[in-house]
Amino acid sequence: MNMKLSTLLAGIVLSLGSAGVYAEENHIKEALKHAEAAAKLSDGKGVAQHAEQAKKHAKTADEHLDAGIKSLESAIEHGNLGHGDMAQKAAEEAVTHIKAAQ
């Protein structure tokens, strides 16, 4: 019973945390928005400003995807070793990072 309660509480905390990350960060969308804005401008400074913002968001998305991949590798490793709880936690971390990359 104690394990079920702990798992439920962990799930709630992770859900709230990942919802917050998702609401705050949509880096791929922001990178695309700024890249498209840069592509529509002919003013060099305007292009550079939007391109800089696009680059910033694209790098952040890339960092989250890299972290997500590491978490997935950990989930695979732990899963194959029969460490269900650790595999699940790593998979949950991957979900958080991949959502943050969006």
Number of C-alpha atoms within 10 A of each C-alpha: 6 7 8 9 10 11 13 12 12 13 14 12 12 17 14 12 13 20 15 13 17 18 11 10 18 17 24 18 16 19 24 17 16 20 21 15 16 22 13 11 13 9 9 9 11 15 18 14 15 20 21 16 18 24 18 15 23 21 16 20 25 18 16 21 21 16 18 24 18 16 22 21 16 20 24 18 15 18 17 11 10 11 13 13 13 16 22 17 19 23 22 20 22 24 19 24 24 21 21 25 26 21
